[in-house]
Amino acid sequence: MYSTTWCGYCRRLKLQLDQAGIAYDEVDIERDPEAAAYVESVNGGNQTVPTVRFADGTALTNPPFVVVAEKVADLAA
């Protein structure tokens, strides 16, 4: 998950993922220029977070928890 330290949507999604026991790696786009460039590349040039990149290479921007959970379950199946 690509995020920033100040993003409320990121904090909420991380809390929900933690509560559900869904593992994730977090990358702060303000500290990692390559991560920021990736986020821009999938968001029309914008640094919109949270952006979640999945093992299959797809990405979702500011997704609801239920959508992330479903995608993770589908990839695990």
C-alpha positions, -999 to 999 in steps of 0.1 A, spaced: 0 0 0 13 34 -10 5 61 16 17 92 34 20 98 72 -8 124 72 -34 106 51 -66 98 71 -79 74 44 -46 55 46 -48 52 84 -83 39 82 -75 13 56 -44 2 75 -64 -2 107 -91 -23 89 -64 -45 73 -47 -50 106 -80 -59 123 -87 -84 96 -52 -99 97 -44 -90 61 -7 -85 57 6 -56 36 37 -36 30 35 2 34 55 26 13 55 63 21 55 81 -12 69 112 4 101 93 13 104 72 -19 105 90 -52 101 58 -72 70 49 -52 56 84 -59 63 80 -96 45 47 -96 14 62 -78 14 90 -104 16 65 -132 -16 47 -121 -35 78 -111 -33 101 -140 -3 120 -127 -17 125 -93 -2 113 -60 -35 99 -47 -32 76 -17 -39 51 -5 -30 33 -37 -30 -5 -32 -9 -26 -56 -17 -63 -56 4 -94 -63 -11 -97 -98 1 -62 -107 -33 -45 -106 -38 -14 -84 -68 3 -68 -69 39 -56 -86 48 -23 -105 15 -23 -130 5 3 -118 -22 27 -143 -47 15 -130 -44 -21 -94 -49 -9 -104 -79 12 -123 -95 -17 -93 -90 -41 -69 -105 -16 -92 -135 -11 -95 -139 -49 -58 -139 -53 -53 -164 -25 -78 -189 -41 
